[in-house]
Amino acid sequence: MQITPQASIDLPGIKKLRSGKVREVFDLGETLLFVATDRLSAFDVILPDPIPHKGAVLNQISAFWFRRLAGIDNHFVTADFNEFPKTLAAFRDQLAGRSMIVRKTVPLPVECVVRGYLAGSGWKDYAESQSVCGEKLPPDLQLASPLPAPMFTPATKNEQGHDLNIDWTECRRILGDETAERVRELSLRTYAAGRDHAASRGIIVADTKFEFGTVDGKLLLIDECLTPDSSRFWPKDQYVVGQSPPSFDKQFVRDYLETLAWDKTSPGPNLPRDVIEKTSAKYVEAFEKLTGEKLQF
């Protein structure tokens, strides 16, 4: 079993295109290699302590959804290391379980957020204006209330990397009417499929974020899909309207950081062992509950 956390991945001889908050992206020529590290970011700061098994969870949950949602075109090729090119054979210990090969696309400049419940920035917007991303909502909703219907609330990134909510008019201006309509429909359909499966496994998908890209004029679901990093997962048996439910992600980390006199700028503080272990356990639990499978290493 792989137990050494991977905070960064380098593959000598394989061109690295970029490092994100969590993933490393390598160029394989016709395709890309996505590698999920165990890095964890909170308040948009990458923390110095990696979380064991986090990368494997993110990679394998995405692979699970990409295979399960086969009716929705996506960029997934394979996450089976035995099907990887021979040029990667020497890197099995670094890659197995935490990497996948995907098609190259041109990413759209809009992040496609779908909200099924009132939480996070949506709750903050509602508390101030009884609306979310310009859409009016009923006046009697509470924190964690289910929305009358899932909402498509797109966002963009600013120069600091924060999400900026935009309204439907701005989304259409950026993407064009036809593409905007298509990504909204696909986002809502993908969310509904993920929500229904998760509910059968005892998990509420409160909201999630999708990304899309194009290749040869075709629209594909890309990046990650319905993971604890891109979604807000709540345990169904602990859900109460009016309260912020516990979540299957880095909540232990956020709660700990809020107790510190830290200004939420880089560098981030080190994490105590118990916070690291509890966070790791929550990620693994999310994978096993959602998929009914054991995490592979």
Helices and strands as residue ranges (DSSP letters): E 16-19, E 23-27, E 31-36, E 41-42, E 45-46, H 54-68, E 76-78, G 81-83, G 86-91, H 92-95, E 99-103, E 106-107, E 112-117, H 120-129, E 131-132, E 135-136, E 146-152, E 155-157, E 163-165, H 168-175, H 177-200, E 203-215, E 218-222, E 231-235, G 236-238, H 251-257, H 273-291
